């Protein structure tokens, strides 16, 4: 009965490529954050193949930015080469987001950013602005952008650690714990540094 009703529905189903790309992109992001590099590469390749079938470079640009954002969330500040290939055909919001991720935001970019990130760009108190971001991945991406632009406070770093920990996202958790540890060592707080090392070792013991 359910199938028969669905067949008679006036609501058009999303195209197959879109559903395939969305599923693979989500699995790729989760795999990256969990530290599963090979799974991420395979799922991303599938997502990109599906999007490429449309012949729309702006969609490829968005997918590449999603991949770059996951890396920024994990403090892996590599060049966003996949986006640069199609940047000339990307829309203004995508180009602004790419600059945001790279720590090179320009005047007027804030209004073009995804809503969770707009207030953060102009916030005098980044800790509070970061805490207001509800989506965990968006919060981690924002924290990474703050780190890259030199605006990450101890409160920002602590939020990033707890966000990654709550989601079980091994890769960003290790990256942010190491930042905390480096700052503890720089401050001469050997007890805190040792405690953070024990936490790092615990995460590493999970493998992956």
C-alpha positions, 0 to 999 in steps of 0.5 A, spaced: 500 500 500 505 504 501 509 503 495 502 504 491 501 511 494 508 513 493 507 512 486 501 516 485 504 522 489 504 529 486 511 530 490 517 529 485 522 525 488 529 528 488 534 525 482 538 519 484 544 523 483 542 528 488 540 522 493 547 518 492 551 524 492 548 526 499 549 520 502 556 519 500 558 526 502 555 525 509 559 518 510 565 521 507 565 527 512 563 522 518 569 518 516 574 523 516 572 526 522 572 519 525 579 518 522 578 513 517 582 516 511 581 511 506 573 510 507 573 518 506 577 518 500 572 512 497 566 516 499 568 522 497 570 520 490 563 517 489 560 523 491 564 527 486 562 523 481 555 523 482 555 531 482 560 531 476 554 528 472 550 534 472 556 538 469 555 544 474 561 546 477 558 550 482 555 544 485 562 541 485 565 547 488 560 546 494 562 539 495 569 541 495 568 546 500 564 541 505 571 537 504 575 543 506 571 545 512 572 538 515 579 539 514 579 546 518 575 543 523 580 538 524 586 543 524 588 540 517 590 547 514 592 544 507 590 548 501 583 547 498 585 545 491 579 541 489 575 548 490 580 552 486 580 548 480 572 550 480 573 557 483 572 561 477 565 558 476 563 558 483 558 563 486 560 569 491 557 565 497 562 559 495 568 564 494 566 568 501 566 561 504 573 559 501 576 565 504 573 564 511 576 557 511 583 560 509 583 565 514 583 570 509 576 573 509 574 580 506 570 586 507 563 584 505 564 576 506 560 576 512 553 577 509 555 571 504 557 566 509 552 560 512 548 563 517 551 560 523 558 563 521 556 570 520 556 573 527 562 569 529 566 574 523 564 580 527 564 578 534 568 581 539 567 575 544 568 569 539 567 564 545 559 566 546 558 566 538 561 559 538 557 557 543 551 559 539 552 555 534 548 549 535 550 544 529 556 540 532 560 540 525 559 548 524 561 549 531 568 545 529 569 548 523 568 555 526 573 554 531 578 552 526 577 558 522 578 562 529 584 558 530 587 559 523 585 567 523 589 567 530 582 569 534 582 562 538 581 563 545 582 558 551 574 558 551 574 556 543 579 551 544 575 548 550 569 548 546 572 545 540 575 539 545 568 538 548 564 538 541 569 533 538 569 529 544 561 528 545 561 526 538 566 521 538 570 525 532 577 522 533 581 526 528 579 533 531 579 531 538 586 529 537 588 535 534 584 540 539 587 536 545 594 537 542 593 544 542 591 545 549 597 541 551 601 545 547 598 551 551 599 548 557 606 546 556 608 553 554 605 556 560 609 551 564 603 547 567 606 540 567 600 537 571 595 539 565 600 537 560 601 530 563 593 530 564 592 532 556 597 527 554 593 521 558 587 523 554 591 523 548 593 516 549 586 514 551 584 516 544 589 513 540 588 507 544 581 506 540 585 505 533 583 507 527 
